[in-house]
Amino acid sequence: AMAGGLEPHLEALRRELRGPAVLSVLIALIAVAVTFLIWRFVQGRRSSRKAVLLLGLCDAGKTLLFARLLSGRYRDTQTSITDSSAVYRVSRDKSTNVTLIDLPGHESLRLQFLERFKAAARAIVFVVDSVAFQREVKDVAEFLYQVLVDSTVLRNAPALLVACNKQDVTMAKSAKLIQQQLEKELNTLRVTRSAAPTSLDGSATGGPAQLGKKGKDFDFSQLPMKVEFVECSARGSKGEEGEADLEGLEKWLAKVA
């Protein structure tokens, strides 16, 4: 008798659960769950990328920057023929760290080393010799172009910092001028590159390189990764005895760590 008395109420509850309001709630919950899973996946992929790569042409000052960031001390350096890596701890939070990897800048080596480490890159520091920039601008732009059209770099979109080094020298070009010249050269490269580009693993990307937005002059804001420029000096204004001027670089590293 009791079961018979409850039956109308149970039937009403079943009808209510089949109603549009409950369906909407279920759809919303599923959407939230899927969004959360995607977010966890993306965060997991990012957290697994702990490397900050130091790239640039020979003699741009990458190795001295690497040494200064790690120890603060000046040291004589020579052209690297292999990679160097070390843990860099962010000064404001000793528990936060990234792995700095200094890669060779020689033309015959730089792409093969980039190929080895690009998938692990959380961020890239592209070091430019601000003094030699005017005569090296085409080579700098060519290397940067090769980095930016790589399929892995495009997919992971690591933060990119262009470190305009050697600002202690009077003839050094400013970060603003270097940015403008690089945008101009990269725009020319994407227009004139006739052959379909290949990624660093040798696979074709399926068409002409297209940096930025079609029909518009290239600028760095059009890239999938955030690009910033800083002026710095690994040598410092007082040379070997003085401190390096790396404040902008250190702040950026703390931000991306």
Order of alpha helices (4+ residues) and beta strands (2+ residues): alpha-alpha-beta-alpha-beta-beta-alpha-beta-alpha-alpha-beta-alpha-beta-alpha
